[in-house]
Amino acid sequence: MSPILAFDTSAAHCAAALVSGDRVVGARVEEMARGQAERLMPLLLELLADAGLDWRDLSALAVGVGPGNFTGIRISVAAARGLMLSTGLPGHGVSTLEALAHGLPRPVLAVADARRERVYAERFGATPVAAALHPIAALPPELACPGLGVIGDRAEAVAERLGATPLPRPPLDETVAAMARIAMGRGAPAARPAPLYLRPADAAPPRDAAPRLLP
Amino acid sequence: MGDTITVLGLESSCDDTGAAVVACAPGAPPQILSNIVAAQGDLHAAFGGVVPEIAARAHVEALDHCVEAALEAADRGLADLDAVAVTAGPGLIGGVMAGVMCAKGIAAGAGLPLIGVNHLAGHALTPRLTDGLAFPYLMLLVSGGHCQFLAVRGVEDFARLGGTIDDAPGEAFDKTARLLGLAQPGGPAVERAAEGGDAGRFAFPRPLLDRPGCDMSFSGLKTALLRACDAAVDARGGLTEEDRADLCAGFQAAVADVLAEKTRRALAAFAAMTGATGPLAVAGGVAANRTLRAALTAVAETAGARFVAPPAALCTDNAAMIAWAGIERYRLGHRDGMDLTARPRWPLDTAAPAQLGGGKKGAKA
């Protein structure tokens, strides 16, 4: 089965995995606070070269669309859309929260750091609760449910608030490989990968109000 | 296609997403095969100016569509290209980064060379695309984000003769429009409102005309306009259409006077540097203003210099200029790696001393 290449720069890392059926053919994870835009494409090319593969040997691309760092998400999504254009490969946008929760027993709450004591959270299983941004100190009680596990950034703090069980976080290469597996289980993508921001852009209308116009 | 060089260009450094295909055969003028621009004006209208995060969000989802449209309009496939050129700065970094990453994806997947282009070089080399200008020439780049005089001596040889030490004129036009309740972008709105206005009614300053050199300042002019507007509003509780026309006309005349006088000095400095009388070329959205253009034309005529103004679509931000600058760099053997960096600041003239107000990393405007 032709491999899927998955990659993600939604937080302080550059991560990629090549997954063929059940097998992870190769993976690269590099922690970095900045420099993902410079590193991503060389890292993908190295990963392919190490596996002796070319773009045309792949069956699809999977890209982490967030939620997470806005700039980081855009780095990967823009690269994925450029690659889709040039290679003709289908591209699947995969939520980082869905990737975190992949393969775990339900119900599970996946969380990603949103800085300033906030998290992006989505509950899978029980009655699913859509991904949204919450302050850790004011998590909505409806996120809690019996037997809930919590996976991801700030899992302990979130679990404590919700009376849930924090789960050990898998290594990043497994999370990125999960993006490929999620893509594998989907049909042809209906839309191009697009960032999942979950927060509007910070923008305020102009302060200076226009003067009244006299007749 | 023999020795013809065909390059795809991408531009996303401000609020226009662009993609274009330009081809150049030896001994023939370059041909713009397509030039697609998707403007974001509506997205920013409510905020009275370009919001960087909103711009970046729009670019990342528009770039690939623009590229597809540009290739289709040019009737070319990626296999027909020699390289992919992309604006790698200066500009709003979120947008520049989206463009650079999209271009890397296209180049890596298609096995094409990648060429990073300085957005300002794109503007500065445009007269060679449109009018076949030979080096050297004097360039006045005047837009919403930039204002500078460049002696263009080669594809990668620019000498900065002067520029704004604070705002770009386009910013001042936008601010004027906001203060007076006119639409954005401010340039065309202020120009329309100024028609029939009395430019002499309000006394606006001509900043830095009393100092030697080619540097300019426009932020004081903004403040003067705010004061004049406030005074008129205080007197009668609002502005009449006539007040507004007079304010716009006065403001526009002040910008024109400053640019004209500084252009006269820049032509002299350019002649001293190169021994050449012009030509003078302009680029940037503000260069589309007819009052300014008339003033600049007169200055060039008096100096005996040829005046070159590319068509408006190639004066404002566009990707054809990026593709063209890519061709110019490609012909010199320039190629970038897949680690090409997107740069918010990237002065063209690295030898010039840092501009006042430009920060350690180089000029903003």
HADDOCK unambig.tbl for C-alpha pairs under 7 A between the chains (distance, minus, plus):
assign (segid A and resid 37 and name CA) (segid B and resid 101 and name CA) 6.93 0.50 0.50
assign (segid A and resid 38 and name CA) (segid B and resid 339 and name CA) 4.19 0.50 0.50
assign (segid A and resid 38 and name CA) (segid B and resid 340 and name CA) 5.99 0.50 0.50
assign (segid A and resid 38 and name CA) (segid B and resid 341 and name CA) 5.85 0.50 0.50
assign (segid A and resid 39 and name CA) (segid B and resid 339 and name CA) 6.04 0.50 0.50
assign (segid A and resid 41 and name CA) (segid B and resid 338 and name CA) 6.02 0.50 0.50
assign (segid A and resid 42 and name CA) (segid B and resid 338 and name CA) 5.99 0.50 0.50
assign (segid A and resid 42 and name CA) (segid B and resid 339 and name CA) 6.72 0.50 0.50
assign (segid A and resid 55 and name CA) (segid B and resid 109 and name CA) 6.72 0.50 0.50
assign (segid A and resid 71 and name CA) (segid B and resid 94 and name CA) 6.59 0.50 0.50
assign (segid A and resid 74 and name CA) (segid B and resid 60 and name CA) 6.55 0.50 0.50
assign (segid A and resid 74 and name CA) (segid B and resid 98 and name CA) 6.42 0.50 0.50
assign (segid A and resid 75 and name CA) (segid B and resid 97 and name CA) 6.93 0.50 0.50
assign (segid A and resid 75 and name CA) (segid B and resid 98 and name CA) 6.26 0.50 0.50
assign (segid A and resid 75 and name CA) (segid B and resid 101 and name CA) 6.12 0.50 0.50
assign (segid A and resid 78 and name CA) (segid B and resid 60 and name CA) 5.59 0.50 0.50
assign (segid A and resid 78 and name CA) (segid B and resid 98 and name CA) 5.54 0.50 0.50
assign (segid A and resid 78 and name CA) (segid B and resid 101 and name CA) 5.49 0.50 0.50
assign (segid A and resid 78 and name CA) (segid B and resid 102 and name CA) 4.81 0.50 0.50
assign (segid A and resid 79 and name CA) (segid B and resid 101 and name CA) 4.73 0.50 0.50
assign (segid A and resid 79 and name CA) (segid B and resid 102 and name CA) 4.78 0.50 0.50
assign (segid A and resid 79 and name CA) (segid B and resid 104 and name CA) 6.67 0.50 0.50
assign (segid A and resid 79 and name CA) (segid B and resid 105 and name CA) 4.82 0.50 0.50
assign (segid A and resid 80 and name CA) (segid B and resid 105 and name CA) 6.57 0.50 0.50
assign (segid A and resid 81 and name CA) (segid B and resid 64 and name CA) 6.41 0.50 0.50
assign (segid A and resid 81 and name CA) (segid B and resid 102 and name CA) 6.52 0.50 0.50
assign (segid A and resid 82 and name CA) (segid B and resid 64 and name CA) 6.36 0.50 0.50
assign (segid A and resid 82 and name CA) (segid B and resid 102 and name CA) 4.37 0.50 0.50
assign (segid A and resid 82 and name CA) (segid B and resid 103 and name CA) 6.30 0.50 0.50
assign (segid A and resid 82 and name CA) (segid B and resid 105 and name CA) 4.13 0.50 0.50
assign (segid A and resid 82 and name CA) (segid B and resid 106 and name CA) 4.63 0.50 0.50
assign (segid A and resid 83 and name CA) (segid B and resid 105 and name CA) 4.20 0.50 0.50
assign (segid A and resid 83 and name CA) (segid B and resid 106 and name CA) 5.31 0.50 0.50
assign (segid A and resid 83 and name CA) (segid B and resid 109 and name CA) 5.44 0.50 0.50
assign (segid A and resid 85 and name CA) (segid B and resid 106 and name CA) 6.47 0.50 0.50
assign (segid A and resid 86 and name CA) (segid B and resid 106 and name CA) 4.93 0.50 0.50
assign (segid A and resid 86 and name CA) (segid B and resid 109 and name CA) 5.04 0.50 0.50
assign (segid A and resid 86 and name CA) (segid B and resid 110 and name CA) 5.28 0.50 0.50
assign (segid A and resid 87 and name CA) (segid B and resid 109 and name CA) 5.33 0.50 0.50
assign (segid A and resid 87 and name CA) (segid B and resid 110 and name CA) 6.64 0.50 0.50
assign (segid A and resid 194 and name CA) (segid B and resid 61 and name CA) 6.86 0.50 0.50
assign (segid A and resid 201 and name CA) (segid B and resid 53 and name CA) 5.81 0.50 0.50
assign (segid A and resid 201 and name CA) (segid B and resid 54 and name CA) 6.10 0.50 0.50
assign (segid A and resid 203 and name CA) (segid B and resid 51 and name CA) 6.59 0.50 0.50
assign (segid A and resid 204 and name CA) (segid B and resid 47 and name CA) 6.17 0.50 0.50
assign (segid A and resid 205 and name CA) (segid B and resid 46 and name CA) 6.07 0.50 0.50
assign (segid A and resid 205 and name CA) (segid B and resid 47 and name CA) 4.25 0.50 0.50
assign (segid A and resid 205 and name CA) (segid B and resid 48 and name CA) 6.70 0.50 0.50
assign (segid A and resid 206 and name CA) (segid B and resid 47 and name CA) 5.54 0.50 0.50
assign (segid A and resid 206 and name CA) (segid B and resid 48 and name CA) 5.59 0.50 0.50
assign (segid A and resid 208 and name CA) (segid B and resid 179 and name CA) 6.62 0.50 0.50
assign (segid A and resid 210 and name CA) (segid B and resid 178 and name CA) 6.63 0.50 0.50
assign (segid A and resid 210 and name CA) (segid B and resid 179 and name CA) 5.52 0.50 0.50
assign (segid A and resid 210 and name CA) (segid B and resid 180 and name CA) 5.66 0.50 0.50
assign (segid A and resid 210 and name CA) (segid B and resid 181 and name CA) 4.49 0.50 0.50
assign (segid A and resid 211 and name CA) (segid B and resid 180 and name CA) 6.45 0.50 0.50
assign (segid A and resid 211 and name CA) (segid B and resid 181 and name CA) 6.66 0.50 0.50
assign (segid A and resid 211 and name CA) (segid B and resid 238 and name CA) 5.79 0.50 0.50
assign (segid A and resid 211 and name CA) (segid B and resid 239 and name CA) 6.62 0.50 0.50
assign (segid A and resid 212 and name CA) (segid B and resid 238 and name CA) 4.71 0.50 0.50
assign (segid A and resid 212 and name CA) (segid B and resid 239 and name CA) 6.25 0.50 0.50
assign (segid A and resid 213 and name CA) (segid B and resid 238 and name CA) 5.49 0.50 0.50
assign (segid A and resid 213 and name CA) (segid B and resid 239 and name CA) 4.91 0.50 0.50
assign (segid A and resid 213 and name CA) (segid B and resid 240 and name CA) 5.65 0.50 0.50
assign (segid A and resid 214 and name CA) (segid B and resid 238 and name CA) 5.59 0.50 0.50
assign (segid A and resid 214 and name CA) (segid B and resid 239 and name CA) 5.39 0.50 0.50
assign (segid A and resid 214 and name CA) (segid B and resid 240 and name CA) 4.70 0.50 0.50
assign (segid A and resid 215 and name CA) (segid B and resid 240 and name CA) 6.17 0.50 0.50
